[in-house]
């Protein structure tokens, strides 16, 4: 699974604000992939619907 560089940066910024720790791109990517797997496990087939809603919201910004 490929994560857009801007998403990695967004995650790193959020993590820094929340926990006061800087992540490398590699650490952030690893954590994001783990998070995505967790979401996929919890929501199953509904993940596609959630991603679609997120993409629609981003276009409105």
N, C-alpha and C positions, 0 to 999 in steps of 0.2 A: 504494500500500500504506500502510495506517495503522498507526502504532506507538503503543501505549498510553503515556500520559505516565509511568506508573510504570516502564516499561521504559527510557525515555529517561533517567530519573533514575538508575536502576540502572546503566546503561551509563556515565553521567557519573561516578558514584561509583567504579566499577571503573577507569575510565580515569585518574581522579585518583590513586587508590591505586597503580596500575601505573606511570604515567608522570610523576606530579607536575604535571600540567597540567589546568586547568579548561577544559571545553568549554561553549560556549553550547548552548542547545537546538537551534538550527539546525545547528551543527557535528555534534552528537551524532546528530541525525536523519539527516543526510547520510551519516555514517560507518556508521550502522546499516543504512541502505538499501543501501549499497555492499556491506556484509558479507552481507546477506541475498541479494543478487544472486550473490555469489561462492558461497555455500552452495548456492543453487539450481542454479548452473552445475555445481558439482562433484557434487552428489548427485542432481540431476535429479528424477525423479518420487518418489524416496524422501524428499524434503523433507516431504511431507505426513505420512509415517510418523514422522519425527523430531519434528515439531511436536506430533503427537498424543501421543507418549511424554512430551515436555516438559510438555504440559498435564496429563497424568495425574500426573506427579510433583508438580506444583504443587498439585494438589488434595489430595495426601497430606500436605503440609506443615502 
